[in-house]
Amino acid sequence: MNKDLKNKEKELEQTLARQLELFKAESGDWIKIGGIVIAGGLIALAIVQTRKKRKDRKTDEAIEVLEREGLLTKEIEKRLTESSKSSFWPSIGQRLFVLGLAFAKEKFLPNLFAPQSEDVNTEEKSQ
């Protein structure tokens, strides 16, 4: 009985060690994916901000020209300075979501059942 308990203890320690190794490997993948997502988000943010600054400069120049010519009214100024309703973020968010789904499908779906079959095979061999 004591020998059986020691064997069981060794098996449990080995199983725990394998699970920790698997967890470390998977968390490394998630860290890489998270880093890529953050880098992509920062790049997209930088692009949007530079475009916005460029647009703001052009708008300010147009307002100055209209002021010099005496054609600037409150309505025209409101139209020029009012932000548009469409946005860059919904389209990029949808694209990133679809890209993430495709990546997850390729990366994790084929391997979803593989680790379970390996564990079953190792347990059968040990008995």
Backbone torsions as a table, in degrees:
resi	resn	phi	psi	omega
1	MET	NA	-43.0	179.7
2	ASN	-62.9	-38.8	179.8
3	LYS	-66.1	-39.1	177.7
4	ASP	-63.1	-40.4	179.2
5	LEU	-65.9	-39.0	178.5
6	LYS	-66.6	-40.8	177.2
7	ASN	-63.6	-42.3	179.1
8	LYS	-63.0	-40.4	178.9
9	GLU	-61.8	-45.6	178.8
10	LYS	-61.9	-41.9	178.9
11	GLU	-62.7	-43.1	179.7
12	LEU	-65.7	-39.2	177.9
13	GLU	-65.0	-40.8	178.3
14	GLN	-65.5	-41.3	178.7
15	THR	-63.4	-43.1	178.4
16	LEU	-63.3	-41.8	178.8
17	ALA	-62.4	-42.4	178.0
18	ARG	-64.3	-41.1	179.4
19	GLN	-65.3	-39.1	177.1
20	LEU	-65.4	-40.9	177.2
21	GLU	-62.5	-43.4	178.5
22	LEU	-63.5	-42.4	178.2
23	PHE	-61.8	-42.9	178.9
24	LYS	-63.3	-42.2	179.7
25	ALA	-64.9	-44.0	-179.8
26	GLU	-68.1	-39.9	-179.8
27	SER	-67.5	-30.6	174.7
28	GLY	-63.2	-40.5	176.5
29	ASP	-63.7	-42.3	-179.5
30	TRP	-66.4	-35.6	177.9
31	ILE	-65.2	-42.0	177.8
32	LYS	-62.8	-44.5	179.6
33	ILE	-63.1	-43.2	178.4
34	GLY	-62.3	-40.3	177.5
35	GLY	-62.8	-41.1	178.8
36	ILE	-65.4	-41.9	179.5
37	VAL	-64.1	-43.4	179.9
38	ILE	-64.9	-43.8	179.0
39	ALA	-62.2	-43.1	177.6
40	GLY	-62.1	-40.4	178.1
41	GLY	-64.4	-41.4	178.6
42	LEU	-66.0	-39.0	177.6
43	ILE	-64.8	-44.9	179.1
44	ALA	-62.6	-40.9	178.6
45	LEU	-62.5	-43.5	179.2
46	ALA	-62.2	-41.8	179.6
47	ILE	-63.8	-44.7	-179.4
48	VAL	-63.7	-42.0	-179.0
49	GLN	-66.2	-40.5	178.9
50	THR	-66.6	-38.6	176.9
51	ARG	-65.5	-39.5	-179.9
52	LYS	-65.0	-42.6	178.4
53	LYS	-61.6	-42.4	179.1
54	ARG	-61.5	-43.2	-179.6
55	LYS	-66.1	-41.0	178.8
56	ASP	-63.1	-40.1	178.3
57	ARG	-62.9	-43.4	179.1
58	LYS	-64.5	-39.9	178.8
59	THR	-64.5	-44.1	179.2
60	ASP	-62.5	-40.4	177.5
61	GLU	-63.5	-41.6	179.5
62	ALA	-64.7	-40.3	178.5
63	ILE	-64.2	-41.8	178.5
64	GLU	-61.6	-43.5	179.4
65	VAL	-63.2	-44.0	179.2
66	LEU	-64.7	-35.9	177.2
67	GLU	-65.0	-42.9	179.5
68	ARG	-62.7	-38.3	-178.9
69	GLU	-80.8	-13.1	-179.8
70	GLY	79.2	21.5	-177.8
71	LEU	-102.9	0.9	-175.6
72	LEU	-80.3	122.2	173.9
73	THR	-116.9	169.4	179.1
74	LYS	-61.2	-39.3	-178.4
75	GLU	-66.0	-43.4	179.5
76	ILE	-65.9	-42.5	179.1
77	GLU	-62.9	-40.2	178.7
78	LYS	-63.0	-43.2	179.3
79	ARG	-64.3	-39.0	-178.5
80	LEU	-72.9	-36.2	-175.7
81	THR	-92.3	-15.5	-179.3
82	GLU	-71.2	136.2	-179.3
83	SER	-76.0	150.8	179.8
84	SER	-79.1	158.6	-176.7
85	LYS	-77.6	-33.5	-178.4
86	SER	-73.8	152.8	-175.6
87	SER	-138.2	158.6	178.6
88	PHE	-79.9	-31.0	-171.0
89	TRP	-66.5	-41.4	179.8
90	PRO	-61.5	-40.8	-178.6
91	SER	-69.0	-41.2	179.7
92	ILE	-69.2	-34.0	177.4
93	GLY	-65.1	-42.0	178.5
94	GLN	-65.5	-41.0	179.7
95	ARG	-65.4	-42.1	178.5
96	LEU	-65.8	-36.4	178.1
97	PHE	-63.4	-46.0	179.4
98	VAL	-65.3	-40.6	177.9
99	LEU	-62.6	-41.4	178.1
100	GLY	-64.4	-41.2	177.3
101	LEU	-63.3	-43.1	179.5
102	ALA	-63.6	-42.3	179.3
103	PHE	-63.7	-45.2	179.9
104	ALA	-63.0	-38.2	179.2
105	LYS	-63.0	-45.9	-178.8
106	GLU	-70.8	-37.2	-172.8
107	LYS	-82.1	-45.1	-168.6
108	PHE	-106.2	-27.1	-177.2
109	LEU	-63.6	-46.4	179.2
110	PRO	-64.1	-30.6	-177.0
111	ASN	-94.5	6.9	-175.6
112	LEU	-63.0	-40.5	-176.4
113	PHE	-103.2	-8.5	-177.4
114	ALA	-63.7	-47.9	-178.4
115	PRO	-63.2	-31.6	179.4
116	GLN	-66.7	-40.2	-179.4
117	SER	-67.7	-33.7	177.3
118	GLU	-66.7	-41.5	179.1
119	ASP	-63.2	-39.9	179.4
120	VAL	-64.8	-42.1	179.6
121	ASN	-64.8	-39.3	-179.8
122	THR	-70.1	-34.7	178.6
123	GLU	-69.5	-37.8	179.6
124	GLU	-67.1	-37.4	-179.9
125	LYS	-69.3	-34.0	-177.8
126	SER	-73.6	-23.8	-178.1
127	GLN	-85.3	NA	NA
